[in-house]
Amino acid sequence: MKNNESKVPTSRLSRLSKMGGLASRLAGNVLLEGAKQLSKGQSPKLQQLVMTPTNIGHVADKLSQLRGAAMKVGQMLSMDAGDLVPPELAEILAKLRSDAKAMPHKQLTQLLVQHWGRDWLAPFAQFELRPFAAASIGQVHLAYLDTGEKLAIKIQYPGIRDSIDSDIDNVATLLKVSRLIPANVKLDTLLSEAKAQLHNEADYHFEAQQIALYRQQLGEDSSFIVPKVYKQLSNNSILTMQFVEGVAIESVAKASQEVRDHIASALMGLCFKELLEFKLVQSDPNFANFQYQTDTQKIVLFDFGATRTISDELSHGYHELMLGAANQNKVQMTSAAKKIGFFQDEIDPAHQQLIIDIFYQACEPLRFEGEYDFGQSDLAKRITHAGKAMSTQQNEWHTPPTDAIFIHRKLAGTYLLAAKLKAKVDVRKLFAAYQN
């Protein structure tokens, strides 16, 4: 674990110096690579010089050392930007979802003393100092109470909460200056989302409240497990939960078609419940937030820091939008989109129709009779192309409501997971329960 440890820089100055060092290194590598290619009689472009495997590796490594907001940007780009970013960058950024560096033991124990006092070990029969998971804003440790109960304890990296806005601004500057992200990616929108989401995720009191709400809404649903929270061992920087066994959801891609279909159907059905019944949406579709229990056939749900409560009006608007799409009624869809908050400003009718057409495409599984084959579908690519075409008309673009961005993100993530599992889902049948 030693070579996958690094101390988390806590002050703004130390975090900024990390980014400054990275920028200098990138610039040096660009000059070196440019000189090499010029000596061979080649005329390199700046984008090609920046996008070398060496430079991409440096960016990924530095983001993983900073953790927090810096790493979250990488995660969000790998999830949201899809094939808009170069394949090399997408591959490296995707690794950030599960490849953070852990805190050294000394820094960890200092944190535990700070939050729980010098006798912090007293409640535990065992506490593993080596984390079994390290992510963007915290790492997770295994522990056992004296009663034998097995716990997963999420401990936030120091300085994360105070560095969110400045970190994201620094990363934005780096990505823009180095031209690592193409101009057609709406980076500012992604970064604004990242800031708001991270401020919630960095408040573990908030996450504990959302878990309680979600467990209450889910009730006795036999398809899912949400770990319970141990409040007496939790605060705004430490979240102590029941340890729940499971395998990574992506590993289920090798399971039988029946198992893959069951998982994707359950998650698609959960999306409808969240939006139309619970009015409580866990809006981060990161694959790492789902696991599967092969023995119980249950799906384990993690990470509720990005959970959002949505209004009755918004829920009703999406219900009408989906009904319109299922019934091939674009007039009804347009009316619903206006209720949701789209088209609040004056908009060109042709551009309005383009947006409705994208919604209509996205609801293709709702209109399909029988099992929709996500593995064989090019739906995600078609929606991406349509979005690219729309983004070129920047004078006509109207930013959607904030809640809508998160809802679309959740639905898109569920589609991506269904495609990853090559699942077949009767989405129309799942939605039929809400058509009355």
C-alpha positions in Angstrom: 0.0 0.0 0.0 3.0 2.3 0.6 3.5 3.2 -3.0 -0.3 4.0 -3.2 -0.1 6.4 -0.3 0.4 10.2 -0.4 -0.2 12.8 2.2 -3.3 15.0 1.4 -2.2 18.6 1.0 -4.5 20.6 3.3 -3.7 24.3 2.8 -4.8 26.2 -0.3 -1.1 27.2 -0.9 0.1 23.7 -0.9 -2.7 22.5 -3.1 -2.1 25.4 -5.6 1.6 24.6 -5.7 0.7 21.0 -6.7 -1.3 22.4 -9.7 1.4 24.9 -10.5 4.1 22.2 -10.6 1.9 20.1 -12.9 1.4 23.0 -15.3 5.2 23.6 -15.4 5.8 19.9 -16.0 3.3 19.8 -18.8 4.8 22.8 -20.5 8.3 21.3 -20.3 7.1 18.0 -21.8 5.3 19.9 -24.6 8.6 21.7 -25.5 10.6 18.5 -25.3 8.1 16.5 -27.5 7.9 19.4 -29.9 11.6 19.6 -30.3 11.8 15.9 -31.0 9.1 16.0 -33.7 10.7 19.1 -35.3 14.0 17.4 -35.5 12.3 14.6 -37.5 10.9 17.2 -40.0 7.4 16.9 -38.6 5.1 19.9 -37.9 3.3 19.0 -34.6 0.0 20.6 -33.5 -0.2 21.9 -29.9 -3.1 19.5 -29.2 -1.0 16.5 -30.2 1.9 17.7 -28.1 -0.3 18.1 -25.0 -2.1 14.8 -25.5 0.9 12.5 -25.1 0.5 9.5 -22.8 3.2 11.0 -20.5 1.3 14.2 -20.0 -2.1 12.5 -19.5 -0.4 10.3 -16.9 0.9 13.3 -15.1 -2.6 14.9 -15.0 -4.3 11.7 -13.7 -1.6 11.2 -11.0 -1.8 14.8 -9.8 -5.6 14.7 -9.6 -5.4 11.5 -7.6 -2.9 13.1 -5.1 -5.0 16.1 -4.5 -8.3 14.1 -4.1 -11.3 16.2 -3.4 -12.6 18.6 -5.9 -9.7 18.1 -8.3 -10.3 14.4 -8.5 -14.1 14.9 -8.8 -13.6 16.9 -11.9 -11.8 14.0 -13.5 -14.5 11.6 -12.4 -17.3 13.8 -13.8 -15.5 14.3 -17.1 -15.1 10.6 -17.5 -18.7 10.0 -16.8 -20.4 13.0 -18.4 -18.3 13.8 -21.4 -18.3 10.3 -22.8 -16.8 10.2 -26.3 -16.5 14.0 -26.4 -13.1 13.7 -24.8 -10.1 12.0 -26.5 -10.1 8.2 -25.8 -6.7 8.4 -24.1 -7.9 11.0 -21.6 -11.2 9.3 -21.1 -9.4 6.0 -20.2 -7.1 7.7 -17.7 -9.9 9.8 -16.1 -12.1 6.7 -15.8 -9.4 5.1 -13.6 -9.8 8.0 -11.1 -13.2 6.6 -10.1 -11.5 3.9 -8.1 -7.8 4.8 -8.0 -7.3 7.5 -5.3 -4.2 7.4 -3.2 -4.7 6.7 0.5 -3.6 8.9 3.4 -0.4 7.7 5.3 -1.2 6.1 8.7 0.3 9.1 10.6 -2.1 11.6 8.9 -5.0 9.2 9.4 -4.4 8.7 13.2 -4.1 12.4 13.7 -7.5 12.8 12.1 -9.1 10.1 14.3 -7.6 11.7 17.5 -8.9 15.1 16.3 -12.5 13.8 15.8 -12.8 11.0 18.4 -10.2 11.9 21.1 -7.1 10.0 22.2 -9.1 7.0 23.2 -10.7 6.7 19.7 -10.0 3.0 19.5 -12.1 2.2 22.7 -15.4 1.3 20.9 -13.7 -1.1 18.5 -12.6 -4.7 18.8 -10.6 -4.1 15.6 -9.9 -1.2 13.3 -8.0 -1.7 10.0 -5.7 1.3 9.4 -5.3 0.3 5.8 -8.4 1.4 3.8 -10.2 -1.0 1.6 -11.4 1.8 -0.7 -10.1 5.3 -1.4 -12.2 7.8 -3.5 -12.3 11.5 -4.3 -13.2 13.0 -0.9 -12.6 10.2 1.6 -11.3 6.7 2.2 -13.2 3.7 3.8 -11.9 1.5 6.6 -13.1 -1.8 7.9 -13.7 -2.1 11.7 -15.5 -4.3 14.2 -17.4 -3.3 17.3 -17.0 -5.2 20.6 -20.4 -6.7 19.7 -19.0 -8.2 16.5 -20.8 -5.9 14.2 -18.8 -5.2 11.0 -18.5 -1.6 10.0 -17.4 0.5 7.0 -16.1 3.8 8.2 -15.7 6.6 5.7 -13.2 9.2 6.7 -13.0 12.5 4.9 -9.6 13.8 3.7 -8.4 16.9 5.7 -8.9 20.3 4.0 -11.3 19.0 1.4 -14.3 21.0 2.5 -12.5 24.3 2.5 -10.7 23.8 -0.8 -13.7 22.8 -3.1 -14.2 26.1 -5.0 -10.5 27.0 -5.3 -9.5 23.5 -6.3 -12.2 23.3 -9.1 -11.2 26.8 -10.4 -7.5 25.7 -10.5 -8.3 22.5 -12.4 -10.5 24.4 -14.8 -7.7 26.8 -15.6 -5.3 24.0 -16.1 -7.6 22.0 -18.4 -8.4 25.1 -20.5 -4.8 26.4 -20.8 -3.4 22.9 -21.6 -6.3 22.3 -24.1 -6.8 18.8 -22.6 -10.5 19.3 -23.1 -12.0 20.1 -26.5 -13.8 23.4 -26.9 -17.2 21.6 -27.6 -17.3 20.2 -24.1 -19.3 22.6 -21.8 -16.7 22.5 -19.1 -18.1 25.4 -17.1 -21.5 23.7 -16.6 -19.7 20.5 -15.5 -17.6 22.5 -13.0 -20.5 24.3 -11.6 -22.3 21.0 -11.0 -19.1 19.6 -9.4 -18.9 22.5 -6.9 -22.5 22.2 -5.7 -22.4 18.5 -5.5 -19.1 18.3 -3.7 -20.3 20.8 -1.0 -23.1 18.4 -0.2 -20.9 15.3 -0.4 -18.4 16.9 1.9 -21.0 17.2 4.6 -21.4 13.7 6.1 -24.3 14.9 8.4 -26.2 15.7 5.2 -25.4 12.2 3.7 -26.5 10.5 6.9 -29.9 12.3 6.7 -30.3 11.4 3.0 -29.6 7.7 3.8 -32.3 7.7 6.5 -34.8 9.3 4.1 -33.9 6.9 1.3 -34.1 3.8 3.6 -37.6 5.1 4.7 -38.8 5.5 1.1 -37.3 2.1 0.0 -39.1 0.3 2.8 -39.0 -3.4 2.5 -38.0 -3.5 -1.2 -36.4 -7.0 -1.6 -34.2 -5.9 -4.5 -32.0 -3.5 -2.7 -29.9 -2.9 0.4 -28.9 0.5 1.9 -26.4 0.3 4.7 -27.6 1.7 8.0 -25.7 4.6 9.7 -24.2 4.4 13.2 -25.0 8.0 14.3 -23.0 7.8 17.6 -19.8 7.2 15.6 -20.5 9.7 12.8 -20.1 13.5 12.4 -19.7 15.8 9.5 -16.3 14.3 8.5 -16.7 10.7 9.5 -19.6 8.4 8.4 -19.8 5.0 10.1 -22.1 2.5 8.4 -23.0 -1.2 8.4 -20.5 -3.1 6.2 -22.4 -4.9 3.4 -20.8 -7.6 1.3 -21.0 -7.4 -2.5 -19.1 -7.5 -5.8 -18.5 -4.6 -8.1 -21.5 -4.1 -10.4 -19.3 -4.0 -13.5 -18.1 -7.6 -12.7 -21.6 -8.8 -13.3 -21.1 -8.2 -17.0 -19.8 -11.8 -17.1 -22.9 -13.2 -15.4 -25.8 -14.9 -17.1 -28.2 -12.9 -19.3 -30.9 -13.5 -16.8 -28.9 -12.0 -13.9 -27.8 -9.0 -16.0 -31.4 -8.3 -17.1 -32.6 -8.6 -13.5 -30.1 -6.0 -12.3 -30.7 -3.5 -15.1 -34.5 -3.9 -14.8 -34.3 -3.3 -11.0 -32.2 -0.2 -11.4 -34.4 1.2 -14.2 -37.5 0.6 -12.1 -35.7 2.3 -9.2 -35.2 5.4 -11.4 -38.9 5.6 -12.0 -39.6 5.2 -8.2 -37.1 7.9 -7.3 -38.5 10.4 -9.8 -42.2 9.6 -9.6 -42.8 8.1 -6.1 -40.0 8.9 -3.7 -39.3 12.4 -5.2 -35.8 11.7 -3.9 -33.1 11.1 -6.4 -29.6 9.7 -5.8 -28.1 11.7 -8.7 -24.6 10.3 -8.9 -24.6 7.3 -11.3 -21.0 6.4 -10.7 -20.7 2.6 -11.2 -18.8 2.4 -7.9 -22.0 3.3 -6.1 -23.6 -0.1 -6.9 -22.6 -3.6 -5.8 -24.3 -7.0 -6.2 -24.8 -9.9 -3.8 -24.8 -13.1 -5.8 -26.2 -15.2 -2.9 -29.2 -12.9 -2.1 -29.5 -11.4 -5.6 -29.8 -8.0 -4.1 -28.3 -4.7 -5.3 -26.3 -2.7 -2.7 -26.6 1.1 -2.9 -23.9 3.3 -1.7 -22.9 7.0 -1.5 -25.9 9.3 -0.9 -24.1 12.6 -0.7 -25.5 13.6 -4.1 -29.1 12.8 -3.2 -31.6 15.5 -4.2 -35.2 16.1 -3.1 -37.3 17.2 -6.0 -40.6 19.1 -6.0 -44.1 17.7 -6.8 -44.2 20.0 -9.8 -40.9 18.7 -11.2 -41.9 15.1 -10.7 -45.3 15.7 -12.4 -43.5 17.5 -15.3 -41.3 14.5 -15.9 -44.3 12.1 -15.6 -46.0 14.1 -18.3 -42.9 14.3 -20.5 -42.5 10.5 -20.3 -46.2 9.9 -21.0 -46.0 12.1 -24.0 -42.9 10.3 -25.3 -44.5 6.8 -24.7 -47.6 7.9 -26.6 -45.6 9.7 -29.3 -47.3 13.0 -28.4 -44.7 15.8 -28.9 -47.3 18.5 -28.1 -47.7 16.9 -24.6 -43.9 16.7 -24.3 -43.4 20.3 -25.2 -46.0 21.4 -22.6 -44.3 19.1 -20.0 -40.9 20.5 -20.8 -42.2 24.1 -20.2 -43.5 22.9 -16.8 -40.2 21.5 -15.9 -38.5 24.8 -16.6 -37.2 24.6 -20.1 -38.0 27.3 -22.7 -38.5 30.0 -20.0 -36.8 32.6 -22.2 -37.8 33.4 -25.8 -36.6 30.6 -28.0 -36.5 29.9 -31.7 -39.2 27.3 -32.5 -36.8 25.2 -34.6 -34.4 25.0 -31.6 -37.2 24.2 -29.2 -38.2 21.3 -31.5 -34.6 20.1 -31.6 -34.6 19.8 -27.8 -37.9 18.0 -27.8 -36.6 15.6 -30.5 -33.6 14.8 -28.2 -36.0 14.1 -25.3 -38.0 11.9 -27.7 -34.9 9.9 -28.7 -33.9 9.5 -25.1 -37.3 7.9 -24.3 -37.0 5.4 -27.1 -36.9 2.4 -24.7 -40.3 3.6 -23.3 -41.9 3.1 -26.7 -40.3 -0.2 -27.5 -42.5 -3.2 -27.3 -40.8 -6.0 -25.3 -37.2 -6.1 -24.0 -35.1 -3.2 -25.2 -31.5 -4.5 -26.0 -29.2 -1.8 -24.4 -26.1 -3.8 -25.4 -27.0 -3.6 -29.1 -28.4 -0.1 -29.1 -26.5 3.0 -30.3 -29.0 5.3 -28.5 -26.3 6.9 -26.3 -24.2 7.8 -29.4 -27.2 9.2 -31.2 -28.2 11.4 -28.3 -24.5 12.6 -28.0 -24.4 13.5 -31.7 -27.7 15.4 -31.4 -26.4 17.2 -28.4 -23.2 18.2 -30.3 -25.3 19.6 -33.1 -27.3 21.6 -30.6 -24.2 22.9 -28.8 -23.0 24.5 -32.0 -26.0 26.8 -31.9 -24.7 28.6 -28.8 -26.8 31.8 -29.4 -29.9 29.6 -29.1 -28.8 27.5 -26.1 -30.8 27.9 -22.9 -29.4 26.3 -19.7 -31.8 23.8 -18.3 -33.0 23.9 -14.6 -30.4 22.6 -12.2 -32.5 19.7 -10.9 -33.1 18.7 -14.5 -29.3 18.4 -15.1 -29.0 16.0 -12.2 -32.1 13.9 -13.2 -30.8 13.6 -16.8 -27.4 12.6 -15.4 -29.0 9.8 -13.3 -31.0 8.5 -16.2 -28.1 8.6 -18.6 -25.9 6.8 -16.0 -28.6 4.0 -15.7 -28.6 3.7 -19.5 -24.8 3.4 -19.5 -24.8 0.7 -16.9 -27.5 -1.2 -18.8 -25.4 -1.0 -21.9 -22.3 -2.1 -19.9 -24.1 -5.1 -18.7 -25.5 -5.8 -22.3 -28.9 -6.0 -20.6 -32.4 -6.4 -22.1 -35.1 -4.5 -20.2 -38.8 -4.1 -20.8 -38.8 -0.4 -19.9 -42.3 0.1 -21.3 -43.6 -2.5 -18.9 -41.8 -0.9 -16.0 -43.3 2.5 -16.8 -46.8 1.0 -17.3 -47.4 1.2 -13.6 -47.3 5.0 -13.8 -49.5 5.5 -16.9 -52.8 5.8 -15.1 
